[in-house]
Amino acid sequence: MKMPTNRPPIYTALVDLVGWTLDRTAALPRSHRFTFGERVDRLTLDCLEYVIEAIHSPPPTKQAPLRRLNLALEKLRVFWRLISERGWISERQLLFVSGRLDEIGRMTGGWLKQVEKSRS
């Protein structure tokens, strides 16, 4: 089944982030690839799943996946900071991923406000 080509920007941003994340976590030290790498990969994929859920949910039920997305984004911010503090990614890479997470967070917040406004 072909997905529609008019995907929201948040979907595209997350697909890009998934690819970037998988490349970075594959380069983590072997001793930490399972603990940090797998967890960050899974959280990032969860974020993409939450967006897909929200896209395909009827308006009254969009709030739940968007709230889960917000929490997962916050967890990712913490994990990437921990990874950076251990020197496993560069400062430039941390700035990149932090910027992407902030951008996706702003999109999520805007979408949540829109959904909440339409419910009232």
MARFIGU-680668 format. One record per residue (C-alpha): x, y, z; residue number from 1; residue in one letter. Coordinates in Angstrom, 2 decimals, decimal comma, always signed. Each point is the difference from the previous one (the first is absolute). Example, Ala and Ser with C-alpha at 12.3 -4.5 7.8 and 13.67 -1.06 7.14 Angstrom:
2
- +12,30	-4,50	+7,80	1	a
- +1,37	+3,44	-0,66	2	s
end
This chain:
120
- +0,00	+0,00	+0,00	1	m
- +1,36	+3,40	-1,01	2	k
- +0,12	+2,75	+2,65	3	m
- -1,37	+3,38	-0,97	4	p
- +2,58	+2,46	-1,30	5	t
- -1,46	+2,94	+1,95	6	n
- +1,59	-0,98	+3,30	7	r
- +0,17	+2,60	+2,77	8	p
- +3,43	+1,60	+0,56	9	p
- +0,26	-1,67	+3,42	10	i
- -0,13	-3,41	-1,70	11	y
- +2,78	+0,94	-2,41	12	t
- +2,10	+1,46	+2,83	13	a
- -0,33	-3,22	+1,99	14	l
- +0,82	-2,25	-2,94	15	v
- +3,19	+2,05	-0,49	16	d
- +0,77	-0,19	+3,73	17	l
- -0,44	-3,79	-0,01	18	v
- +2,60	-0,36	-2,75	19	g
- +2,43	+2,35	+1,70	20	w
- -0,49	-1,73	+3,35	21	t
- +0,59	-3,49	-1,39	22	l
- +3,27	+1,18	-1,54	23	d
- +1,18	+1,56	+3,29	24	r
- -1,01	-2,83	+2,32	25	t
- +1,71	-2,57	-2,23	26	a
- +3,25	+1,85	+0,72	27	a
- -0,37	-0,06	+3,80	28	l
- +2,59	-2,04	+1,90	29	p
- -0,93	-3,68	-0,12	30	r
- -0,21	-0,17	+3,81	31	s
- -2,77	+2,63	-0,01	32	h
- -1,70	-0,63	-3,31	33	r
- -2,59	-2,23	+1,62	34	f
- -0,85	+2,20	+2,99	35	t
- +0,08	+3,43	-1,61	36	f
- -0,17	-0,79	-3,70	37	g
- -2,96	-2,34	+0,11	38	e
- -1,93	+2,24	+2,37	39	r
- +0,54	+3,12	-2,12	40	v
- -0,86	-1,92	-3,18	41	d
- -3,18	-1,34	+1,57	42	r
- -1,09	+3,39	+1,37	43	l
- +0,59	+1,66	-3,36	44	t
- -2,02	-2,68	-1,78	45	l
- -2,71	+0,38	+2,66	46	d
- -0,18	+3,71	-0,86	47	c
- -0,57	-0,83	-3,64	48	l
- -2,70	-2,50	+0,98	49	e
- -1,76	+2,61	+2,17	50	y
- -0,08	+2,41	-2,93	51	v
- -1,41	-2,69	-2,29	52	i
- -2,65	-0,77	+2,66	53	e
- -0,91	+3,68	+0,29	54	a
- -0,20	+0,43	-3,77	55	i
- -2,39	-2,92	-0,34	56	h
- -2,05	+0,56	+3,17	57	s
- -3,35	+1,73	+0,03	58	p
- +0,28	+3,55	+1,43	59	p
- -1,29	-0,79	+3,50	60	p
- +2,69	-2,65	+0,52	61	t
- +3,06	+1,83	-1,40	62	k
- +0,96	+1,42	+3,41	63	q
- +1,22	-3,27	+1,54	64	a
- +2,68	-0,85	-2,61	65	p
- +1,11	+3,64	-0,11	66	l
- +0,47	+0,06	+3,78	67	r
- +1,97	-3,26	-0,17	68	r
- +2,08	+1,59	-2,74	69	l
- +0,78	+3,00	+2,22	70	n
- +1,19	-2,26	+2,81	71	l
- +2,12	-2,14	-2,34	72	a
- +1,63	+3,14	-1,42	73	l
- +0,93	+1,10	+3,50	74	e
- +1,54	-3,40	+0,73	75	k
- +2,00	+0,22	-3,22	76	l
- +1,36	+3,41	+1,01	77	r
- +1,30	-1,53	+3,24	78	v
- +1,52	-3,06	-1,67	79	f
- +1,76	+2,03	-2,69	80	w
- +1,43	+2,32	+2,65	81	r
- +1,32	-3,02	+1,94	82	l
- +1,51	-1,42	-3,19	83	i
- +1,66	+3,34	-0,71	84	s
- +1,36	+0,34	+3,55	85	e
- +1,78	-3,32	-0,46	86	r
- +1,61	+1,26	-3,19	87	g
- -1,76	-2,48	-2,29	88	w
- -1,30	+2,76	-2,27	89	i
- +1,47	+3,40	-0,79	90	s
- -1,31	+3,31	+1,27	91	e
- -1,09	+0,74	-3,57	92	r
- -2,01	-3,23	-0,13	93	q
- -1,64	+0,84	+3,33	94	l
- -0,94	+3,44	-1,30	95	l
- -1,46	-1,59	-3,12	96	f
- -2,10	-2,59	+1,80	97	v
- -1,08	+2,49	+2,68	98	s
- -1,15	+2,39	-2,71	99	g
- -1,96	-2,74	-1,76	100	r
- -1,62	-1,13	+3,25	101	l
- -0,93	+3,59	+0,85	102	d
- -1,46	+0,51	-3,48	103	e
- -2,05	-3,19	+0,24	104	i
- -1,06	+1,02	+3,51	105	g
- -1,27	+3,36	-1,26	106	r
- -1,94	-1,73	-2,78	107	m
- -1,48	-2,40	+2,54	108	t
- -0,99	+2,84	+2,32	109	g
- -1,65	+1,88	-2,85	110	g
- -1,88	-3,09	-1,09	111	w
- -1,13	-0,67	+3,58	112	l
- -1,28	+3,58	+0,36	113	k
- -1,89	-0,36	-3,27	114	q
- -1,58	-3,29	+1,14	115	v
- -0,90	+1,44	+3,43	116	e
- -1,50	+3,11	-1,59	117	k
- -2,19	-2,07	-2,30	118	s
- -1,27	-2,02	+2,99	119	r
- -1,20	+3,08	+1,86	120	s
end
